[in-house]
């Protein structure tokens, strides 16, 4: 009977078990349970674990929970080497004390911040709670006096359990350990020496950090977007923000009135393009870059912009296809039409667009979306351009069934499409119609 672990990657306790399994060389079947969707409260899970906590381990007929207990059980059952959890009574007592320090001090203080922040949607971390965490760090500083690890000269399950909590507090909540040199040095040793740290712990810390950043961004230095609704690149960013659940302060820049050439805006963005994003004191422009930055910083997962190098490369190629092919061919028509008041769209410019559509048709062969079976920021950016070409400039996709189906999927599945993309398309169409009719 294989080991089965009900788990959630963002939780420190779950990641402690992952590292323990790695250290023991054990395989496990992972069954994710989404805490934010309340899946731990489903009747079938409650029947298995009435405390409805994660992680929960199933080993044959045995069902146990609490990461500290799971780790000690796994070591006791599956390894003859007792270095991770010594059989010597005094050494084991010291490891147990550190485990209970995690369950009774570190983790509750972490949760006293996490629950209000992520569940109750509080928008700040009270100083009193930060101080309570630092008090726990001060205890750890003493534990580590004269020792490399929490219970002696080599790492044990005490270090595995505590580092998952501490790394999330420091890396995810931004509570510094710089005042505690022993803790800081211990964290570095754990990063370097614990099996699977980078593979199994760090991604969860990074994911938790993005969730926290998204919550804190609303009140601490809000995102500011300089934008214009009629422009496809601006609407791509709106769609991305919607998919990420991020709020933004919009500052409209009217291109027709030349507001993008105002000295204050040129100082902010010397290329004087929109959209332009301000995130605290960081300023970035180009819709494709803004979308990738927002996903990397704020997304709970990498589905919109995969971290896998090959998958990311495909998304990047499609993004550059929008930058270098689709959007320039759109602008080749749009600028003369709306700014130079040309009254028709030359055939050769229409053909240039349909040539680009023919390439896209091949991208979509056998795929629901431009880079695979699920939508990414490549679809978000390209649909903003393509929908404007088709609906705003009357360039048909009837000869391109894959594109036609893709557009329908985007309309149905991209978060906020009807709310944040369609009105801009309609506004652009109204402006184009006045010139063409």
N, C-alpha and C positions, 0 to 999 in steps of 0.2 A: 504493500500500500504506500504510494508516494505521499510525502509531506504536502499539506495544503495550507497556505497562509492567506487569510483574509486581511487585506492591508490597504493603506493609502500612503502614497509616496511622500506627500508633504509633511507627514507627521514624524517628528523625531523618534518616537517609540518604535514605529515600523522600520525606520532605517537602521536602528540599532540591531534589530533581528536580521535584516538583510546582511549587515556586516558580520554578524556572528555566523550566519550560514556560510558566508564566503570564507571566513577564517577556518571553518570546519570542512570546507569542500563539499557541502551538501547542496543538492538540487531541491527545488521546491516549486510547486504549482501555485502561482500567485493569482488570487481572485480579488481584484480591486473593489473596494467599497467606497462610494463617494459620500463623504460625510456631509458635504454642503447640500446634497440632494436628500439627505436623511435616510440613505439606504441601510444604515446600521439599525434603523428602527422598524424595518420590515419584519413581519411575524416570523418568517423562516430564519432570519438571523437572530432574533430574540430567543427563539426556541433553542438555538445552538449556544448562544451566549447571552444570558439574561441581563448581564451588566452592559451589554451592547457597546463594547469597547474594541478598539483595534490597537495592535494586531491580535488576531485570534488564530491559533495553530490547531490543525487537525492532524493527528498522527494515529492512523488506524481508528480504534474506538475512543482514543483519548482526545478531549478537547480542552485546551488551556488558553488563557489570555494573561495579559500583563507581560510586557516585553522583558522585564527582568527575570521573571519566572520562566518564560520561554527560552531565554538564553541559557540559564542555568540547567534547565531540563535537557536541551540539545547537547550541551557539553557533557553532562552526566551520562547520557545515553549513547552518544555517537563518537566519542573519542576516549582513548585510553590515556592520552596525555592530559594531565590536569593543570597545565600552565595557565589556561584561560580561567579556570575556576578550581583553585587548589583543594586537595583533600585534607591537607594539614589543617587542623581545626582553627588555629590562631590566624593563619593566612586567610582561610576561608571567611572567618569572622570579619576580617578587615575588608575583604571584597564585599561581603554582605552589607557592611556599614555604608560603604560608598554607593552600593546599589539603592539602599533605602534613602540615602542622601539625595539621589536623583529623584526617586519616586515621591519623597516627602518634602523636599526643599526646592531643588532646581526646577523640576517639571511643573509643580503647582505655581511657582512664581512666573514661569513662562506662560502657563495657561491663563493666569490672572491678567496678562496683557493680551494674549491671542484671542480669547473668547470675546471680550468687549470690542476688539478691533475688527475682527472678521465676521462675527455673528451679529453683534449688536450695532455694528457700523459706527462705533466711536472713532473719531478722527484724529486722536492724539494719544500719546503714551504719557500718562501722568508721571511727574518727577518722582513721586513717592514709590511708584512701582519700579521705576528704573533703579532707585536706591535699594529696593529690596533685592533685586537681581545682583547688584554690586556687592551687597552684603554676603550673598551666597558665593560670589567669586572670591571674596576675602577669606571665607572658610576654606575654599579649595586651595587658595594660595598657601595656606598653612599645611593642608594635606600634602602638598607637593614639595614642601621644604625638605631638601636633601634627597628627594626621590624623583625619578624620571616619569613615573606613572602614578596613578592614584593609590595603588596598593603595593608599590615596590618598584623594582628595577625593570620589570617587564609588563607589557600590557595584559589586562584581563578583561572579562566582560564588564567590569566596573568602568573601565575607560571607554569601551564600546558604547555602553549605554549613556554615559555622561557626555561624551563628545558629540553625540547626535543632538542632545539638548543644547549644549553650550554653543556649538557651531551655528545652530539656528537662531539662538539669542543674539550672537555677535554678528553673523553674516546676514540674517534675515530681518532682525529688529534693529540692527545698527547700534546695539549697546556695547560700547568699547570695553575690551579687556586690557587696554594699554597700561592701566595702573597696576596690573598684576603680572609681573614678568614671569613668574613660575607658570601661571595659567597660560600665558601667551606662548611660552616655550613648549609646554605640554601640547597645546593645540597644534603646533607645527610638527611635533613628533608624531602625533596621531595622524595628521595628514600624510606624512611621509611613510609611516610604518604599518598602519592598520590595513589589512587586506580589504580591497574594494572600496576604500574611502572615496576616491575620485569618481569611481564608477557608480557607487550605490548611495553615498551620502550627499556628495556635493550637488548633484542635480536636484535633489529634494530641497536643499537649502536655497538654491538659486530660484526654484519655483516658488517657494514660500516668500522669498524676498520680493519677487515680482507681484505677488498677491498683496503683500503689505504696502509696497510702493504705490500700487493702484489705489488702495484705501487712503493712504496718507496724502496722495497727490491732490485730493479734492479740496483739502483745507490748507495744506502747507504749500505755498507757491503753486497755484493752479496752472495747468497747461494753457497756453495762449496760442491761438491759431489765427494768423492773418490770412484772409481768404476771400473768395468771390464765388458765389453759389453756381453761377453759370459755367464755370470752368471745370472740365472733367478731372484734372488732377486734384482739385480741391475736394470734389465729391468722393474721390477714391479715399482720401484721408478721413472724410466723414464716415464712410462705410467701415474703414478700419477701426476708428474710434468706437463705433457702434458695436462691432464684433468683440471688442475688448471690454466693453462696458465702461469706457472712460468718459468723464465729463471734460469739457473744454470751454474756455472763454473765447468766443469768436469775435474777431475784429475785422469787419468788412473793409476791403480795399477795392474801390471802384476803378477798374481798369479803364473804363471809357472816359472817366474824368482825370485820368493820369495820376491817381493817388499813389500808385506804386513808384512814381518818380519823385515823390516828396523827399526832401533831404533827410528827414528823420527815418523814413523807411529805407532809403538807400544806405544810410549808416548802419541800419540793422542787417540789411541784406544787399550787399553791393551789386549783386546780379539782378536785383529788384524784380524777383519773380514771386509768384504765389502758387501754392501755399507756402508759408513760412511758419515754423513752429518755434515757440519759446518754451523751454522746460527749465524753470528756474533761471540760471544764468547761461544756459546752453541754447544756442540758436542754430537751427538747421533748416534747409529748404530742399526742394525736389520731393514730390509726393512719394516716389518709390522708396527713397531713403527714409523719409519720415515714417512710412508704414513699417519698414523693417526695424527701425529704431524702436518704435512703440511696441512692436511685438516682442523684441528681445528684452526690453526693459519691463513691460507690464503684463505680458500674457501668462496665464497659468500653465500653458503647455506650448509645444512648438508646432502644433498642427498648421497654423497659418504661415509659418516660416521655419521649415524643419532644420534641425541642427545637423542631421546626417549630411555629410559633404556632398554626396551625389544627388540627394533629393533637393538640397538647397541650391545646387548648381542649376538644376532644371528650372526652379522657381526664378532664380536670378536671370537665366537666359530669357524667360518670358517677360520679366520686368524690363530688361533692356530692349526686347522686341517692341514693347509699348513705347519706351523712351526714344528709340532710334528709328522705328518704322511707323507704327500706328499713329502716334501723336504728331510727328512732323507732317504726315500726310493729311491729318485732320487740320492742322494749322495752315497748311498750304491752301486749303479752301477757306478756312474760317477767317483768317486775317484779311484777305482781299474782300471777302463778302461783307464783314461787319465794320472794318475800319476804312477800307478804300472804297466802299460802297459799290463794288462790282455787283452786277445783277444776275449773274448766272455762274454755274459751276462748269468749267471746261471739261470736255470728255476725257482728256488725258489725265486730269486730276481725279476724276471718278474712277478711271481704270487703275490708277496707282493704288487707290483704296481697295478695290476689289482684288488686285494682285496680293495685297497684304492679307485680305480675307482668305484667299486661296492657301496661303501659308498656314494661317490659323486653322483652317479646315483639316490640314494634315496633323497639326498638333493634337487635335481633338479626336483623331481616329482611334477608336478603342478606349477612349478616356471620357469620363464625365466632365472633368475640368482640365484646365490647361496644363497642370503638372501632375495629374493622376486622378484618383477616385474621389478626392475631397477638395473643397475650395481652399485656396491660399491667397496671399496678398497679390499673387500674379493675376488671379481672376478679379479681385477687387479693383486693381488698377486698370486692367484691360477692359472690363465691362463698363467702367466710367467713360472711357474713350469710345468704345464700339457702340454703346447705346446712344451716344450723342451723334455719331456718324449716321446710324441707321434711322433713328427717330427725328433727329434735329436737322440732318442734311439730306434725308430721303434717299440714302444709298442702300439699296436692297440687299438682303442676305438670302433671298429665295433660292439662289443657286448653291447655297452653302448650308446643307441640312444640319451638319454637325454644329455649326455656329448658331444656327437658329435654335436648336435644342439646348445648347449651352446657355444662350441668353435667357431662355425660359427657366432653366434651372437656377440661374443667378437671381432672376426676379423672385423666384419662389423661396430660395434658401439663404441668400445673403442677408444677414441681420440688417434691418433698417433700409433695405433697398427702396421700398415705396415711400419711406419717410424722408430719406436724405439724398437719394440719387434722382428719383423720378421728378421731383419738383424742379431741380436744376436742368434736367433734360427738357422739360416742358418750357421752362423760361428761355432756354437757348433756342428751342424750336420756334417760339414766338418771335424772337429777334431775327432768326434766319428767314422765317416766312415773310416778314415785312420787307426784306430785301429781295426775295425771290419772286414774290407774287405781284 
